[in-house]
Each structure stands twice: as C-alpha cells, then as structure tokens.
C-alpha cells in the first residue's frame, strides 16, 4: 500500500497507510489537533504531558515505551491517582497505539 499525504494550513505531512506520521520531526499543533479529531479525543493538559513523555522517550531511546513504563512515568508526572494503566486508557481509550499516533510517533511495526 502507498503512503498518503495530508495538508493542513499549507503544510504537507506524509502518513503511512495506517495513518501514522512518517517523519515525527514534522509533528506540530495543527497535526495534533487533526489527530485528536480523527481519534475523537479532546486533548487536555494530562494528554499533553503523556504525549510529551512519549515524544521525549522515543527521541532519546529510538524506541516505543511499553504501557507499564508510561504509567510509571505518569505516576511521577501526574501523581499517584493518575499513574495507572487504567488512567492511561481513560486518556487514550484506543490504547497505546492510539497514543503513539496522536503523539506523531512512527508506527511500531511498519508493515501496512
């Protein structure tokens, strides 16, 4: 399958056949808003903190974190009442792959 192009506010973004951003360095606010709309998520400050964690982790480690690692980080960042897998799924009901997509990370396994 072929990649597709999305244009927002005069900027072009290349997405793979499953809708993941190809080049995470192009991720920005208009694209975040677009992904959030597509995924039916209203972005809050908690979402942003998780998204920032995901993007920083991926940039540093060149890999995707697992949900348990994310919930541990959420515990430190958002506090014990929000540091759980259950709360993560409240933020991203579609699961970790939905969070990766919204955060502009590449698809975990790039087979379409």
Biopython code that builds the backbone (N, CA, C, O; Angstrom):
import numpy as np
from Bio.PDB.StructureBuilder import StructureBuilder

atoms = [
    (1, "UNK", "N", (0.845, -1.190, 0.000)),
    (1, "UNK", "CA", (0.000, 0.000, 0.000)),
    (1, "UNK", "C", (0.881, 1.241, 0.000)),
    (1, "UNK", "O", (2.031, 1.213, 0.439)),
    (2, "UNK", "N", (0.326, 2.299, -0.490)),
    (2, "UNK", "CA", (1.091, 3.534, -0.614)),
    (2, "UNK", "C", (0.822, 4.462, 0.561)),
    (2, "UNK", "O", (-0.223, 4.406, 1.210)),
    (3, "UNK", "N", (1.801, 5.314, 0.807)),
    (3, "UNK", "CA", (1.622, 6.352, 1.816)),
    (3, "UNK", "C", (0.662, 7.398, 1.277)),
    (3, "UNK", "O", (0.435, 7.487, 0.071)),
    (4, "UNK", "N", (0.106, 8.180, 2.173)),
    (4, "UNK", "CA", (-0.806, 9.246, 1.769)),
    (4, "UNK", "C", (-0.300, 10.574, 2.303)),
    (4, "UNK", "O", (0.520, 10.627, 3.219)),
    (5, "UNK", "N", (-0.800, 11.630, 1.717)),
    (5, "UNK", "CA", (-0.395, 12.979, 2.104)),
    (5, "UNK", "C", (-1.579, 13.708, 2.704)),
    (5, "UNK", "O", (-2.715, 13.577, 2.246)),
    (6, "UNK", "N", (-1.288, 14.476, 3.737)),
    (6, "UNK", "CA", (-2.282, 15.308, 4.407)),
    (6, "UNK", "C", (-1.770, 16.734, 4.345)),
    (6, "UNK", "O", (-0.590, 16.984, 4.593)),
    (7, "UNK", "N", (-2.644, 17.666, 4.019)),
    (7, "UNK", "CA", (-2.241, 19.073, 4.014)),
    (7, "UNK", "C", (-3.091, 19.839, 5.012)),
    (7, "UNK", "O", (-4.320, 19.791, 4.972)),
    (8, "UNK", "N", (-2.406, 20.556, 5.917)),
    (8, "UNK", "CA", (-3.064, 21.391, 6.922)),
    (8, "UNK", "C", (-2.376, 22.743, 6.940)),
    (8, "UNK", "O", (-1.157, 22.815, 7.097)),
    (9, "UNK", "N", (-3.120, 23.790, 6.784)),
    (9, "UNK", "CA", (-2.586, 25.156, 6.858)),
    (9, "UNK", "C", (-1.356, 25.329, 5.965)),
    (9, "UNK", "O", (-0.377, 25.965, 6.354)),
    (10, "UNK", "N", (-1.423, 24.754, 4.763)),
    (10, "UNK", "CA", (-0.346, 24.924, 3.799)),
    (10, "UNK", "C", (0.878, 24.042, 4.029)),
    (10, "UNK", "O", (1.865, 24.172, 3.305)),
    (11, "UNK", "N", (0.841, 23.155, 5.012)),
    (11, "UNK", "CA", (1.972, 22.263, 5.292)),
    (11, "UNK", "C", (1.554, 20.835, 4.956)),
    (11, "UNK", "O", (0.434, 20.422, 5.256)),
    (12, "UNK", "N", (2.456, 20.088, 4.336)),
    (12, "UNK", "CA", (2.170, 18.708, 3.947)),
    (12, "UNK", "C", (2.826, 17.726, 4.911)),
    (12, "UNK", "O", (3.969, 17.901, 5.335)),
    (13, "UNK", "N", (2.067, 16.696, 5.238)),
    (13, "UNK", "CA", (2.527, 15.642, 6.133)),
    (13, "UNK", "C", (2.345, 14.308, 5.423)),
    (13, "UNK", "O", (1.298, 14.053, 4.827)),
    (14, "UNK", "N", (3.353, 13.468, 5.488)),
    (14, "UNK", "CA", (3.241, 12.146, 4.899)),
    (14, "UNK", "C", (2.849, 11.154, 5.991)),
    (14, "UNK", "O", (3.492, 11.068, 7.037)),
    (15, "UNK", "N", (1.788, 10.414, 5.724)),
    (15, "UNK", "CA", (1.281, 9.401, 6.645)),
    (15, "UNK", "C", (1.389, 8.035, 5.980)),
    (15, "UNK", "O", (1.244, 7.917, 4.763)),
    (16, "UNK", "N", (1.642, 7.010, 6.781)),
    (16, "UNK", "CA", (1.668, 5.681, 6.184)),
    (16, "UNK", "C", (0.238, 5.205, 5.957)),
    (16, "UNK", "O", (-0.714, 5.932, 6.243)),
    (17, "UNK", "N", (0.090, 4.006, 5.452)),
    (17, "UNK", "CA", (-1.240, 3.503, 5.085)),
    (17, "UNK", "C", (-2.166, 3.309, 6.294)),
    (17, "UNK", "O", (-3.372, 3.137, 6.123)),
    (18, "UNK", "N", (-1.616, 3.336, 7.503)),
    (18, "UNK", "CA", (-2.442, 3.217, 8.712)),
    (18, "UNK", "C", (-2.610, 4.555, 9.411)),
    (18, "UNK", "O", (-3.157, 4.620, 10.512)),
    (19, "UNK", "N", (-2.143, 5.627, 8.775)),
    (19, "UNK", "CA", (-2.362, 6.965, 9.299)),
    (19, "UNK", "C", (-1.325, 7.477, 10.270)),
    (19, "UNK", "O", (-1.551, 8.502, 10.914)),
    (20, "UNK", "N", (-0.189, 6.801, 10.402)),
    (20, "UNK", "CA", (0.884, 7.259, 11.291)),
    (20, "UNK", "C", (1.806, 8.209, 10.535)),
    (20, "UNK", "O", (2.081, 8.016, 9.350)),
    (21, "UNK", "N", (2.276, 9.230, 11.231)),
    (21, "UNK", "CA", (3.198, 10.195, 10.658)),
    (21, "UNK", "C", (4.515, 9.501, 10.312)),
    (21, "UNK", "O", (5.041, 8.728, 11.113)),
    (22, "UNK", "N", (5.039, 9.774, 9.136)),
    (22, "UNK", "CA", (6.292, 9.159, 8.702)),
    (22, "UNK", "C", (7.493, 9.851, 9.353)),
    (22, "UNK", "O", (8.406, 9.184, 9.841)),
    (23, "UNK", "N", (7.492, 11.168, 9.360)),
    (23, "UNK", "CA", (8.618, 11.941, 9.901)),
    (23, "UNK", "C", (8.153, 12.675, 11.154)),
    (23, "UNK", "O", (7.488, 13.706, 11.060)),
    (24, "UNK", "N", (8.501, 12.144, 12.329)),
    (24, "UNK", "CA", (7.983, 12.728, 13.576)),
    (24, "UNK", "C", (8.467, 14.155, 13.818)),
    (24, "UNK", "O", (7.885, 14.868, 14.635)),
    (25, "UNK", "N", (9.517, 14.584, 13.125)),
    (25, "UNK", "CA", (10.009, 15.953, 13.312)),
    (25, "UNK", "C", (9.035, 16.983, 12.729)),
    (25, "UNK", "O", (9.137, 18.171, 13.037)),
    (26, "UNK", "N", (8.103, 16.544, 11.902)),
    (26, "UNK", "CA", (7.117, 17.461, 11.315)),
    (26, "UNK", "C", (5.894, 17.657, 12.204)),
    (26, "UNK", "O", (5.054, 18.512, 11.923)),
    (27, "UNK", "N", (5.789, 16.876, 13.265)),
    (27, "UNK", "CA", (4.632, 16.947, 14.160)),
    (27, "UNK", "C", (4.530, 18.348, 14.760)),
    (27, "UNK", "O", (5.534, 18.919, 15.187)),
    (28, "UNK", "N", (3.323, 18.897, 14.793)),
    (28, "UNK", "CA", (3.095, 20.230, 15.345)),
    (28, "UNK", "C", (1.657, 20.325, 15.850)),
    (28, "UNK", "O", (0.901, 19.355, 15.804)),
    (29, "UNK", "N", (1.296, 21.516, 16.332)),
    (29, "UNK", "CA", (-0.037, 21.713, 16.914)),
    (29, "UNK", "C", (-1.177, 21.444, 15.933)),
    (29, "UNK", "O", (-2.142, 20.776, 16.305)),
    (30, "UNK", "N", (-1.103, 21.945, 14.676)),
    (30, "UNK", "CA", (-2.202, 21.630, 13.758)),
    (30, "UNK", "C", (-2.366, 20.119, 13.543)),
    (30, "UNK", "O", (-3.487, 19.620, 13.449)),
    (31, "UNK", "N", (-1.256, 19.408, 13.466)),
    (31, "UNK", "CA", (-1.350, 17.964, 13.273)),
    (31, "UNK", "C", (-1.882, 17.284, 14.537)),
    (31, "UNK", "O", (-2.674, 16.346, 14.439)),
    (32, "UNK", "N", (-1.466, 17.736, 15.712)),
    (32, "UNK", "CA", (-2.013, 17.203, 16.961)),
    (32, "UNK", "C", (-3.528, 17.373, 16.980)),
    (32, "UNK", "O", (-4.255, 16.438, 17.315)),
    (33, "UNK", "N", (-4.001, 18.551, 16.625)),
    (33, "UNK", "CA", (-5.451, 18.811, 16.608)),
    (33, "UNK", "C", (-6.160, 17.897, 15.617)),
    (33, "UNK", "O", (-7.242, 17.381, 15.898)),
    (34, "UNK", "N", (-5.541, 17.702, 14.455)),
    (34, "UNK", "CA", (-6.131, 16.843, 13.438)),
    (34, "UNK", "C", (-6.215, 15.393, 13.937)),
    (34, "UNK", "O", (-7.260, 14.752, 13.822)),
    (35, "UNK", "N", (-5.103, 14.882, 14.494)),
    (35, "UNK", "CA", (-5.099, 13.523, 15.033)),
    (35, "UNK", "C", (-6.140, 13.382, 16.134)),
    (35, "UNK", "O", (-6.871, 12.392, 16.176)),
    (36, "UNK", "N", (-6.212, 14.362, 17.021)),
    (36, "UNK", "CA", (-7.171, 14.303, 18.132)),
    (36, "UNK", "C", (-8.601, 14.215, 17.597)),
    (36, "UNK", "O", (-9.409, 13.438, 18.104)),
    (37, "UNK", "N", (-8.907, 14.999, 16.588)),
    (37, "UNK", "CA", (-10.237, 14.951, 15.973)),
    (37, "UNK", "C", (-10.485, 13.583, 15.355)),
    (37, "UNK", "O", (-11.546, 12.991, 15.553)),
    (38, "UNK", "N", (-9.513, 13.083, 14.611)),
    (38, "UNK", "CA", (-9.650, 11.765, 13.973)),
    (38, "UNK", "C", (-9.867, 10.659, 15.003)),
    (38, "UNK", "O", (-10.640, 9.729, 14.767)),
    (39, "UNK", "N", (-9.194, 10.758, 16.131)),
    (39, "UNK", "CA", (-9.261, 9.734, 17.176)),
    (39, "UNK", "C", (-10.343, 10.017, 18.217)),
    (39, "UNK", "O", (-10.508, 9.253, 19.169)),
    (40, "UNK", "N", (-11.076, 11.111, 18.034)),
    (40, "UNK", "CA", (-12.163, 11.519, 18.926)),
    (40, "UNK", "C", (-11.697, 11.682, 20.371)),
    (40, "UNK", "O", (-12.298, 11.168, 21.314)),
    (41, "UNK", "N", (-10.587, 12.432, 20.496)),
    (41, "UNK", "CA", (-10.022, 12.728, 21.807)),
    (41, "UNK", "C", (-9.964, 14.242, 21.972)),
    (41, "UNK", "O", (-9.523, 14.950, 21.067)),
    (42, "UNK", "N", (-10.405, 14.736, 23.117)),
    (42, "UNK", "CA", (-10.262, 16.146, 23.431)),
    (42, "UNK", "C", (-9.003, 16.288, 24.278)),
    (42, "UNK", "O", (-8.965, 15.833, 25.421)),
    (43, "UNK", "N", (-7.983, 16.914, 23.720)),
    (43, "UNK", "CA", (-6.669, 16.989, 24.361)),
    (43, "UNK", "C", (-6.709, 17.895, 25.598)),
    (43, "UNK", "O", (-7.136, 19.047, 25.534)),
    (44, "UNK", "N", (-6.252, 17.336, 26.724)),
    (44, "UNK", "CA", (-6.152, 18.081, 27.978)),
    (44, "UNK", "C", (-4.670, 18.215, 28.342)),
    (44, "UNK", "O", (-3.796, 17.710, 27.637)),
    (45, "UNK", "N", (-4.410, 18.894, 29.436)),
    (45, "UNK", "CA", (-3.017, 19.017, 29.877)),
    (45, "UNK", "C", (-2.446, 17.644, 30.251)),
    (45, "UNK", "O", (-1.249, 17.414, 30.076)),
    (46, "UNK", "N", (-3.275, 16.733, 30.760)),
    (46, "UNK", "CA", (-2.799, 15.379, 31.059)),
    (46, "UNK", "C", (-2.390, 14.654, 29.786)),
    (46, "UNK", "O", (-1.354, 13.990, 29.750)),
    (47, "UNK", "N", (-3.202, 14.781, 28.742)),
    (47, "UNK", "CA", (-2.828, 14.193, 27.448)),
    (47, "UNK", "C", (-1.477, 14.751, 26.994)),
    (47, "UNK", "O", (-0.592, 14.009, 26.569)),
    (48, "UNK", "N", (-1.345, 16.061, 27.094)),
    (48, "UNK", "CA", (-0.111, 16.708, 26.631)),
    (48, "UNK", "C", (1.106, 16.197, 27.391)),
    (48, "UNK", "O", (2.163, 15.986, 26.796)),
    (49, "UNK", "N", (0.971, 15.998, 28.685)),
    (49, "UNK", "CA", (2.109, 15.504, 29.458)),
    (49, "UNK", "C", (2.494, 14.088, 29.031)),
    (49, "UNK", "O", (3.678, 13.761, 28.957)),
    (50, "UNK", "N", (1.511, 13.263, 28.756)),
    (50, "UNK", "CA", (1.796, 11.910, 28.276)),
    (50, "UNK", "C", (2.408, 11.976, 26.873)),
    (50, "UNK", "O", (3.376, 11.273, 26.584)),
    (51, "UNK", "N", (1.849, 12.808, 26.014)),
    (51, "UNK", "CA", (2.384, 12.969, 24.653)),
    (51, "UNK", "C", (3.827, 13.452, 24.702)),
    (51, "UNK", "O", (4.686, 12.938, 23.986)),
    (52, "UNK", "N", (4.087, 14.435, 25.543)),
    (52, "UNK", "CA", (5.466, 14.939, 25.673)),
    (52, "UNK", "C", (6.399, 13.841, 26.162)),
    (52, "UNK", "O", (7.521, 13.715, 25.671)),
    (53, "UNK", "N", (5.942, 13.039, 27.131)),
    (53, "UNK", "CA", (6.758, 11.924, 27.612)),
    (53, "UNK", "C", (7.051, 10.954, 26.469)),
    (53, "UNK", "O", (8.198, 10.547, 26.285)),
    (54, "UNK", "N", (6.029, 10.582, 25.702)),
    (54, "UNK", "CA", (6.210, 9.639, 24.592)),
    (54, "UNK", "C", (7.211, 10.161, 23.573)),
    (54, "UNK", "O", (8.097, 9.432, 23.127)),
    (55, "UNK", "N", (7.063, 11.421, 23.212)),
    (55, "UNK", "CA", (7.947, 12.004, 22.198)),
    (55, "UNK", "C", (9.383, 12.095, 22.717)),
    (55, "UNK", "O", (10.327, 11.803, 21.981)),
    (56, "UNK", "N", (9.551, 12.492, 23.962)),
    (56, "UNK", "CA", (10.899, 12.573, 24.536)),
    (56, "UNK", "C", (11.529, 11.196, 24.650)),
    (56, "UNK", "O", (12.700, 11.012, 24.316)),
    (57, "UNK", "N", (10.759, 10.237, 25.118)),
    (57, "UNK", "CA", (11.270, 8.875, 25.262)),
    (57, "UNK", "C", (11.721, 8.337, 23.900)),
    (57, "UNK", "O", (12.819, 7.798, 23.767)),
    (58, "UNK", "N", (10.865, 8.490, 22.902)),
    (58, "UNK", "CA", (11.199, 7.974, 21.572)),
    (58, "UNK", "C", (12.432, 8.660, 21.013)),
    (58, "UNK", "O", (13.294, 8.010, 20.422)),
    (59, "UNK", "N", (12.520, 9.971, 21.197)),
    (59, "UNK", "CA", (13.684, 10.719, 20.698)),
    (59, "UNK", "C", (14.978, 10.249, 21.354)),
    (59, "UNK", "O", (16.012, 10.139, 20.694)),
    (60, "UNK", "N", (14.917, 9.976, 22.646)),
    (60, "UNK", "CA", (16.121, 9.557, 23.381)),
    (60, "UNK", "C", (16.470, 8.091, 23.155)),
    (60, "UNK", "O", (17.636, 7.756, 22.949)),
    (61, "UNK", "N", (15.475, 7.221, 23.190)),
    (61, "UNK", "CA", (15.715, 5.768, 23.160)),
    (61, "UNK", "C", (15.578, 5.155, 21.772)),
    (61, "UNK", "O", (15.983, 4.014, 21.550)),
    (62, "UNK", "N", (15.009, 5.912, 20.840)),
    (62, "UNK", "CA", (14.770, 5.415, 19.472)),
    (62, "UNK", "C", (13.878, 4.174, 19.475)),
    (62, "UNK", "O", (14.036, 3.271, 18.653)),
    (63, "UNK", "N", (12.947, 4.154, 20.411)),
    (63, "UNK", "CA", (12.010, 3.043, 20.501)),
    (63, "UNK", "C", (10.755, 3.458, 21.237)),
    (63, "UNK", "O", (10.703, 4.519, 21.860)),
    (64, "UNK", "N", (9.755, 2.616, 21.159)),
    (64, "UNK", "CA", (8.470, 2.877, 21.799)),
    (64, "UNK", "C", (8.462, 2.326, 23.226)),
    (64, "UNK", "O", (8.899, 1.197, 23.448)),
    (65, "UNK", "N", (7.974, 3.102, 24.195)),
    (65, "UNK", "CA", (7.863, 2.578, 25.564)),
    (65, "UNK", "C", (6.654, 1.646, 25.682)),
    (65, "UNK", "O", (5.721, 1.715, 24.881)),
    (66, "UNK", "N", (6.687, 0.788, 26.680)),
    (66, "UNK", "CA", (5.546, -0.080, 26.960)),
    (66, "UNK", "C", (4.608, 0.647, 27.933)),
    (66, "UNK", "O", (5.004, 1.610, 28.589)),
    (67, "UNK", "N", (3.378, 0.177, 28.014)),
    (67, "UNK", "CA", (2.366, 0.853, 28.833)),
    (67, "UNK", "C", (2.794, 0.955, 30.293)),
    (67, "UNK", "O", (2.582, 1.995, 30.916)),
    (68, "UNK", "N", (3.384, -0.082, 30.848)),
    (68, "UNK", "CA", (3.802, -0.041, 32.257)),
    (68, "UNK", "C", (4.831, 1.068, 32.490)),
    (68, "UNK", "O", (4.796, 1.742, 33.520)),
    (69, "UNK", "N", (5.734, 1.254, 31.548)),
    (69, "UNK", "CA", (6.737, 2.314, 31.667)),
    (69, "UNK", "C", (6.054, 3.684, 31.626)),
    (69, "UNK", "O", (6.427, 4.598, 32.362)),
    (70, "UNK", "N", (5.066, 3.809, 30.771)),
    (70, "UNK", "CA", (4.326, 5.066, 30.656)),
    (70, "UNK", "C", (3.565, 5.344, 31.948)),
    (70, "UNK", "O", (3.567, 6.472, 32.440)),
    (71, "UNK", "N", (2.912, 4.317, 32.502)),
    (71, "UNK", "CA", (2.144, 4.550, 33.734)),
    (71, "UNK", "C", (3.061, 4.889, 34.904)),
    (71, "UNK", "O", (2.678, 5.666, 35.780)),
    (72, "UNK", "N", (4.260, 4.324, 34.934)),
    (72, "UNK", "CA", (5.231, 4.692, 35.971)),
    (72, "UNK", "C", (5.623, 6.162, 35.831)),
    (72, "UNK", "O", (5.692, 6.892, 36.820)),
    (73, "UNK", "N", (5.877, 6.583, 34.605)),
    (73, "UNK", "CA", (6.210, 7.995, 34.361)),
    (73, "UNK", "C", (5.029, 8.893, 34.701)),
    (73, "UNK", "O", (5.214, 9.975, 35.259)),
    (74, "UNK", "N", (3.808, 8.452, 34.367)),
    (74, "UNK", "CA", (2.621, 9.231, 34.692)),
    (74, "UNK", "C", (2.480, 9.383, 36.203)),
    (74, "UNK", "O", (2.060, 10.435, 36.684)),
    (75, "UNK", "N", (2.825, 8.350, 36.945)),
    (75, "UNK", "CA", (2.782, 8.405, 38.405)),
    (75, "UNK", "C", (3.682, 9.526, 38.911)),
    (75, "UNK", "O", (3.299, 10.281, 39.804)),
    (76, "UNK", "N", (4.880, 9.633, 38.337)),
    (76, "UNK", "CA", (5.828, 10.674, 38.730)),
    (76, "UNK", "C", (5.388, 12.059, 38.265)),
    (76, "UNK", "O", (5.545, 13.037, 38.997)),
    (77, "UNK", "N", (4.844, 12.148, 37.065)),
    (77, "UNK", "CA", (4.490, 13.440, 36.471)),
    (77, "UNK", "C", (3.122, 13.938, 36.964)),
    (77, "UNK", "O", (2.980, 15.098, 37.351)),
    (78, "UNK", "N", (2.118, 13.045, 36.945)),
    (78, "UNK", "CA", (0.740, 13.447, 37.221)),
    (78, "UNK", "C", (0.271, 13.109, 38.626)),
    (78, "UNK", "O", (-0.779, 13.581, 39.062)),
    (79, "UNK", "N", (1.050, 12.286, 39.345)),
    (79, "UNK", "CA", (0.668, 11.902, 40.697)),
    (79, "UNK", "C", (0.112, 10.493, 40.745)),
    (79, "UNK", "O", (-0.240, 9.920, 39.714)),
    (80, "UNK", "N", (0.035, 9.931, 41.956)),
    (80, "UNK", "CA", (-0.360, 8.524, 42.119)),
    (80, "UNK", "C", (-1.780, 8.214, 41.653)),
    (80, "UNK", "O", (-2.050, 7.104, 41.193)),
    (81, "UNK", "N", (-2.691, 9.183, 41.767)),
    (81, "UNK", "CA", (-4.066, 8.917, 41.350)),
    (81, "UNK", "C", (-4.210, 8.792, 39.835)),
    (81, "UNK", "O", (-5.214, 8.271, 39.347)),
    (82, "UNK", "N", (-3.201, 9.271, 39.083)),
    (82, "UNK", "CA", (-3.260, 9.209, 37.624)),
    (82, "UNK", "C", (-2.139, 8.348, 37.044)),
    (82, "UNK", "O", (-1.980, 8.273, 35.825)),
    (83, "UNK", "N", (-1.383, 7.715, 37.889)),
    (83, "UNK", "CA", (-0.253, 6.908, 37.441)),
    (83, "UNK", "C", (-0.602, 5.449, 37.292)),
    (83, "UNK", "O", (0.011, 4.588, 37.923)),
    (84, "UNK", "N", (-1.582, 5.169, 36.463)),
    (84, "UNK", "CA", (-2.003, 3.774, 36.296)),
    (84, "UNK", "C", (-2.328, 3.489, 34.835)),
    (84, "UNK", "O", (-2.585, 4.392, 34.039)),
    (85, "UNK", "N", (-2.306, 2.217, 34.519)),
    (85, "UNK", "CA", (-2.694, 1.788, 33.168)),
    (85, "UNK", "C", (-4.164, 2.149, 32.933)),
    (85, "UNK", "O", (-4.547, 2.548, 31.833)),
    (86, "UNK", "N", (-4.977, 2.003, 33.976)),
    (86, "UNK", "CA", (-6.399, 2.330, 33.855)),
    (86, "UNK", "C", (-6.581, 3.803, 33.451)),
    (86, "UNK", "O", (-7.370, 4.105, 32.556)),
    (87, "UNK", "N", (-5.857, 4.710, 34.104)),
    (87, "UNK", "CA", (-5.980, 6.125, 33.754)),
    (87, "UNK", "C", (-5.449, 6.385, 32.345)),
    (87, "UNK", "O", (-6.014, 7.193, 31.609)),
    (88, "UNK", "N", (-4.368, 5.705, 31.968)),
    (88, "UNK", "CA", (-3.842, 5.839, 30.608)),
    (88, "UNK", "C", (-4.942, 5.517, 29.593)),
    (88, "UNK", "O", (-5.090, 6.213, 28.588)),
    (89, "UNK", "N", (-5.708, 4.464, 29.862)),
    (89, "UNK", "CA", (-6.777, 4.064, 28.940)),
    (89, "UNK", "C", (-7.980, 5.004, 28.994)),
    (89, "UNK", "O", (-8.782, 5.036, 28.061)),
    (90, "UNK", "N", (-8.109, 5.759, 30.064)),
    (90, "UNK", "CA", (-9.132, 6.818, 30.082)),
    (90, "UNK", "C", (-8.701, 7.925, 29.119)),
    (90, "UNK", "O", (-9.516, 8.452, 28.361)),
    (91, "UNK", "N", (-7.412, 8.272, 29.158)),
    (91, "UNK", "CA", (-6.901, 9.304, 28.256)),
    (91, "UNK", "C", (-6.918, 8.841, 26.805)),
    (91, "UNK", "O", (-7.321, 9.584, 25.911)),
    (92, "UNK", "N", (-6.473, 7.599, 26.580)),
    (92, "UNK", "CA", (-6.362, 7.049, 25.231)),
    (92, "UNK", "C", (-7.124, 5.723, 25.177)),
    (92, "UNK", "O", (-6.528, 4.654, 25.306)),
    (93, "UNK", "N", (-8.456, 5.801, 24.982)),
    (93, "UNK", "CA", (-9.272, 4.584, 25.011)),
    (93, "UNK", "C", (-8.892, 3.584, 23.922)),
    (93, "UNK", "O", (-9.191, 2.395, 24.042)),
    (94, "UNK", "N", (-8.244, 4.049, 22.873)),
    (94, "UNK", "CA", (-7.796, 3.159, 21.811)),
    (94, "UNK", "C", (-6.477, 2.480, 22.127)),
    (94, "UNK", "O", (-5.956, 1.727, 21.304)),
    (95, "UNK", "N", (-5.933, 2.734, 23.300)),
    (95, "UNK", "CA", (-4.712, 2.065, 23.723)),
    (95, "UNK", "C", (-3.437, 2.780, 23.332)),
    (95, "UNK", "O", (-3.442, 3.923, 22.875)),
    (96, "UNK", "N", (-2.360, 2.070, 23.530)),
    (96, "UNK", "CA", (-1.034, 2.658, 23.354)),
    (96, "UNK", "C", (-0.767, 3.078, 21.911)),
    (96, "UNK", "O", (-0.105, 4.089, 21.673)),
    (97, "UNK", "N", (-1.272, 2.317, 20.956)),
    (97, "UNK", "CA", (-1.024, 2.668, 19.557)),
    (97, "UNK", "C", (-1.752, 3.967, 19.175)),
    (97, "UNK", "O", (-1.265, 4.738, 18.350)),
    (98, "UNK", "N", (-2.896, 4.193, 19.772)),
    (98, "UNK", "CA", (-3.593, 5.457, 19.569)),
    (98, "UNK", "C", (-2.755, 6.606, 20.120)),
    (98, "UNK", "O", (-2.651, 7.660, 19.492)),
    (99, "UNK", "N", (-2.159, 6.403, 21.288)),
    (99, "UNK", "CA", (-1.305, 7.437, 21.883)),
    (99, "UNK", "C", (-0.085, 7.692, 21.002)),
    (99, "UNK", "O", (0.297, 8.844, 20.796)),
    (100, "UNK", "N", (0.527, 6.632, 20.481)),
    (100, "UNK", "CA", (1.680, 6.797, 19.590)),
    (100, "UNK", "C", (1.288, 7.616, 18.364)),
    (100, "UNK", "O", (2.030, 8.504, 17.945)),
    (101, "UNK", "N", (0.133, 7.322, 17.796)),
    (101, "UNK", "CA", (-0.314, 8.027, 16.587)),
    (101, "UNK", "C", (-0.530, 9.508, 16.882)),
    (101, "UNK", "O", (-0.032, 10.365, 16.152)),
    (102, "UNK", "N", (-1.265, 9.811, 17.940)),
    (102, "UNK", "CA", (-1.566, 11.199, 18.301)),
    (102, "UNK", "C", (-0.277, 11.967, 18.614)),
    (102, "UNK", "O", (-0.173, 13.158, 18.323)),
    (103, "UNK", "N", (0.697, 11.283, 19.205)),
    (103, "UNK", "CA", (1.979, 11.907, 19.551)),
    (103, "UNK", "C", (2.894, 12.073, 18.336)),
    (103, "UNK", "O", (3.980, 12.639, 18.450)),
    (104, "UNK", "N", (2.461, 11.585, 17.187)),
    (104, "UNK", "CA", (3.256, 11.739, 15.974)),
    (104, "UNK", "C", (4.422, 10.771, 15.868)),
    (104, "UNK", "O", (5.352, 11.000, 15.094)),
    (105, "UNK", "N", (4.380, 9.683, 16.646)),
    (105, "UNK", "CA", (5.445, 8.688, 16.562)),
    (105, "UNK", "C", (5.208, 7.795, 15.349)),
    (105, "UNK", "O", (4.068, 7.606, 14.926)),
    (106, "UNK", "N", (6.277, 7.250, 14.796)),
    (106, "UNK", "CA", (6.091, 6.329, 13.677)),
    (106, "UNK", "C", (5.410, 5.057, 14.163)),
    (106, "UNK", "O", (5.426, 4.740, 15.353)),
    (107, "UNK", "N", (4.820, 4.347, 13.234)),
    (107, "UNK", "CA", (4.164, 3.093, 13.574)),
    (107, "UNK", "C", (5.182, 2.118, 14.138)),
    (107, "UNK", "O", (6.311, 2.032, 13.654)),
    (108, "UNK", "N", (4.776, 1.393, 15.154)),
    (108, "UNK", "CA", (5.686, 0.490, 15.847)),
    (108, "UNK", "C", (6.254, -0.577, 14.911)),
    (108, "UNK", "O", (7.456, -0.844, 14.926)),
    (109, "UNK", "N", (5.404, -1.176, 14.112)),
    (109, "UNK", "CA", (5.849, -2.162, 13.117)),
    (109, "UNK", "C", (5.387, -1.636, 11.777)),
    (109, "UNK", "O", (4.187, -1.580, 11.506)),
    (110, "UNK", "N", (6.311, -1.259, 10.954)),
    (110, "UNK", "CA", (5.955, -0.531, 9.735)),
    (110, "UNK", "C", (5.531, -1.434, 8.583)),
    (110, "UNK", "O", (6.052, -1.331, 7.472)),
    (111, "UNK", "N", (4.593, -2.306, 8.859)),
    (111, "UNK", "CA", (4.046, -3.096, 7.771)),
    (111, "UNK", "C", (2.578, -2.687, 7.580)),
    (111, "UNK", "O", (1.782, -2.718, 8.519)),
    (112, "UNK", "N", (2.251, -2.317, 6.382)),
    (112, "UNK", "CA", (0.868, -1.921, 6.073)),
    (112, "UNK", "C", (0.186, -3.003, 5.288)),
    (112, "UNK", "O", (-0.983, -2.864, 4.930)),
]
sb = StructureBuilder()
sb.init_structure("model")
sb.init_model(0)
sb.init_chain("A")
sb.init_seg("    ")
for serial, (resi, resn, name, xyz) in enumerate(atoms, 1):
    if name == "N":
        sb.init_residue(resn, " ", resi, " ")
    sb.init_atom(name, np.array(xyz, "f"), 0.0, 1.0, " ", f" {name:<3s}", serial, name[0])
structure = sb.get_structure()
